């Protein structure tokens, strides 16, 4: 083989050089077209899918390709989602964050997800509270079941704006709820979970329970009580101030009365009249 190559004429060898250059260029372009895959993940370039399932991740990995369409982060140990986690993933359609330990969503953490998002799975996590500011204005089908939700007005307003998956909506259960009128607003206190604990949120809302109305009533009562306390304190201070001034005035008057009367000093007129 080496003998045949060495005996070829220069013109024959030069005939293969353009093809060799084209092959090298194609290999170089292929390497540039495929960005590196994040550590502990597997990337399927043909479907723009990034698989990071069961990878023992503690946080959202960095370096996720911007053209990712499907991102799987389920069954990890992720606890929070920072605001910039998905800022570059404008083409994302499926985002699976289920079976993690997520208990915190940064404000606007999911607002960067584009309108192409079709599925958002946050089930089987540790979320107690969430708001529209944290989830953004996504219209994707959303899964929120199997989280220890605290049912209040904020969660109620969020449920009314999300496109919840119908098959899983009954799995959104109140582990605790806002207290009734006159009760303390600190729902963690003394292990008190509220009268709606253990009930599906959607069924409560359909039965006429309105957490926003309950919260407003509780807030109004708290404001009235606060105003009454301040008014009472002002009255007590005024009474105390008046009494103190009266005592000071009485002591001053008594002091003036105790002073000796001034003697009458003879005037020049009295002296002249005495001489005559």
C-alpha positions in Angstrom: 0.0 0.0 0.0 2.8 2.4 0.9 4.5 1.4 -2.2 1.5 2.3 -4.4 1.1 5.7 -2.7 4.8 6.5 -3.1 4.8 5.6 -6.7 1.9 7.8 -7.6 2.6 10.8 -9.7 2.3 14.3 -8.1 -0.7 15.1 -10.2 -2.7 12.1 -8.8 -1.9 12.9 -5.2 -3.0 16.5 -5.8 -6.3 15.3 -7.1 -7.3 14.1 -3.6 -6.2 17.3 -1.7 -9.4 19.3 -2.3 -11.6 16.4 -1.0 -9.4 16.1 2.1 -9.8 19.9 2.8 -13.6 19.6 2.4 -13.7 16.7 4.8 -11.6 18.5 7.4 -13.8 21.7 7.1 -17.0 19.6 7.6 -15.5 18.0 10.7 -14.6 21.4 12.1 -18.1 22.8 11.4 -19.7 19.9 13.1 -17.6 20.4 16.2 -18.6 24.1 16.3 -22.3 23.4 15.8 -22.6 21.2 18.9 -22.0 23.1 22.1 -20.7 21.2 25.1 -23.2 19.3 27.2 -23.5 20.3 30.9 -21.7 18.0 33.3 -23.8 15.1 34.6 -26.2 15.5 31.7 -26.7 13.7 28.3 -27.6 15.8 25.2 -29.5 14.4 22.3 -28.6 16.9 19.6 -31.0 15.5 17.0 -34.1 16.3 19.2 -32.5 19.2 21.2 -33.1 17.3 24.4 -31.0 17.6 27.6 -31.4 14.8 30.1 -30.2 15.5 33.6 -32.4 13.0 35.4 -31.1 11.1 38.5 -27.8 13.0 38.3 -27.6 14.0 42.0 -27.7 17.7 41.1 -28.0 20.2 43.9 -28.8 23.2 41.6 -29.7 24.0 38.0 -26.7 23.1 35.9 -24.9 25.8 33.9 -24.1 25.7 30.2 -27.5 24.4 29.0 -27.5 24.9 25.2 -29.7 27.8 24.2 -31.5 25.8 21.5 -32.7 23.2 24.0 -36.3 22.2 23.4 -36.8 19.6 26.2 -35.0 19.8 29.6 -35.3 17.0 32.1 -34.1 17.8 35.7 -36.4 15.4 37.6 -35.3 13.2 40.5 -32.5 15.3 41.8 -31.8 17.3 45.0 -32.4 20.8 43.6 -33.8 23.1 46.4 -34.3 26.5 44.6 -34.6 28.1 41.2 -32.6 31.3 40.8 -34.0 34.1 38.6 -31.4 33.6 35.9 -31.7 29.8 35.6 -33.5 29.7 32.3 -32.8 33.2 30.9 -31.3 31.9 27.6 -33.7 29.0 27.0 -36.2 30.9 24.8 -37.0 27.8 22.7 -37.8 25.5 25.6 -41.1 23.6 25.3 -40.9 21.0 28.0 -39.4 21.6 31.5 -39.5 18.8 34.0 -38.5 19.7 37.6 -40.5 17.0 39.4 -39.3 14.9 42.3 -36.8 17.5 43.7 -36.7 19.4 46.9 -37.6 22.8 45.5 -39.1 25.0 48.2 -38.1 28.4 46.9 -38.8 30.2 43.6 -37.0 33.5 43.0 -39.1 36.4 41.9 -39.5 36.0 38.2 -37.6 32.7 38.1 -39.8 31.3 35.3 -40.7 34.6 33.5 -37.9 34.2 31.0 -39.5 31.1 29.6 -40.8 31.9 26.1 -44.3 31.4 24.8 -43.3 28.1 23.2 -43.3 26.4 26.6 -46.0 23.6 26.6 -45.3 21.7 29.9 -44.1 22.9 33.3 -43.8 20.1 35.9 -43.1 21.2 39.5 -44.9 18.2 41.1 -43.4 16.2 44.0 -41.4 19.1 45.5 -41.5 21.1 48.8 -43.3 24.2 47.6 -45.5 25.9 50.2 -46.2 29.2 48.6 -45.9 30.7 45.1 -47.1 33.8 43.3 -47.7 35.1 39.8 -44.5 37.1 40.1 -42.5 33.9 40.6 -44.1 31.8 37.9 -44.5 34.6 35.4 -47.3 34.7 32.8 -46.7 31.2 31.4 -49.7 29.5 29.6 -48.0 26.1 29.6 -49.8 23.1 31.0 -48.6 23.1 34.7 -48.3 20.4 37.2 -48.2 21.4 40.9 -49.6 18.4 42.7 -47.8 16.7 45.7 -46.5 19.9 47.3 -47.2 20.9 50.9 -49.2 24.0 49.9 -50.3 26.7 52.3 -53.7 27.8 50.9 -54.2 31.6 51.1 -55.2 34.4 48.8 -51.8 34.5 47.0 -52.1 30.8 46.0 -55.8 31.2 45.1 -54.9 34.1 42.7 -52.1 32.0 41.2 -54.4 29.0 40.6 -56.9 31.2 38.7 -54.2 32.3 36.2 -52.4 29.0 35.5 -53.3 26.4 32.9 -53.4 23.5 35.3 -53.3 20.0 34.0 -56.8 18.6 34.6 -55.7 15.1 35.5 -53.6 16.3 38.4 -55.5 19.3 39.7 -57.1 17.4 42.6 -53.6 16.6 43.8 -53.1 20.2 44.8 -54.0 19.7 48.5 -53.8 22.2 51.4 -51.4 21.1 54.0 -52.3 24.2 55.9 -54.5 27.2 55.3 -55.0 30.8 56.4 -56.6 31.1 59.8 -60.2 31.9 60.3 -61.3 35.4 61.4 -60.0 36.3 64.8 -57.2 33.7 64.8 -53.5 34.5 64.5 -52.2 34.9 61.0 -49.0 32.8 61.8 -50.2 29.5 60.4 -47.0 27.6 61.6 -47.7 28.5 65.3 -48.4 25.6 67.7 -48.8 23.2 64.7 -52.1 24.7 63.8 -52.9 23.9 60.2 -56.2 25.5 59.6 -59.7 24.1 59.1 -59.1 23.4 55.4 -56.0 21.3 55.9 -56.0 18.1 53.9 -58.5 19.2 51.4 -58.0 19.8 47.6 -57.7 23.5 46.8 -59.9 23.3 43.7 -62.8 21.6 45.5 -62.6 24.3 48.2 -62.8 27.1 45.7 -65.7 25.4 43.9 -67.5 25.0 47.2 -67.4 28.8 47.7 -64.4 29.2 50.0 -62.7 32.5 49.2 -59.3 32.9 50.9 -58.9 36.4 49.6 -62.1 37.6 51.3 -61.1 35.8 54.5 -57.7 37.4 54.4 -59.2 40.9 53.8 -61.5 40.5 56.7 -58.7 39.4 59.0 -56.6 42.3 57.8 -59.4 44.8 58.4 -60.0 43.5 62.0 -56.2 43.7 62.7 -56.1 47.3 61.4 -59.1 48.2 63.6 -57.5 46.6 66.7 -54.2 48.4 65.9 -56.0 51.8 65.5 -57.9 51.3 68.8 -54.7 50.4 70.7 -52.9 53.5 69.4 -55.9 55.7 70.2 -56.1 54.3 73.7 -52.3 55.0 74.2 -52.7 58.6 73.0 -55.6 59.2 75.5 -53.6 57.7 78.3 -50.6 59.9 77.5 -52.8 63.0 77.3 -54.4 62.2 80.7 -51.0 61.6 82.2 -49.6 64.8 80.8 -52.5 66.9 82.1 -52.2 65.4 85.6 -48.5 65.9 85.7 -48.9 69.6 84.7 -51.6 70.1 87.3 -49.4 68.7 90.0 -46.5 70.9 88.9 -48.8 74.0 88.9 -50.1 73.1 92.3 -46.6 72.7 93.8 -45.6 76.0 92.2 -48.6 77.8 93.6 -48.0 76.4 97.1 -44.4 77.5 96.9 -45.4 81.1 96.0 -47.8 81.2 99.0 -45.1 80.0 101.3 -42.8 83.0 100.5 -42.8 85.9 103.1 -44.6 89.1 102.2 -42.2 91.9 101.1 -41.8 94.8 103.6 -42.9 98.3 102.5 -39.9 100.5 101.7 -40.3 104.2 102.8 -40.5 106.5 99.9 -39.1 110.0 99.5 -42.6 111.5 99.8 -43.2 109.8 103.2 -39.9 111.2 104.5 -40.9 114.8 103.5 -44.3 114.6 105.0 -42.8 113.4 108.3 -40.5 116.4 108.4 -43.3 118.9 108.1 
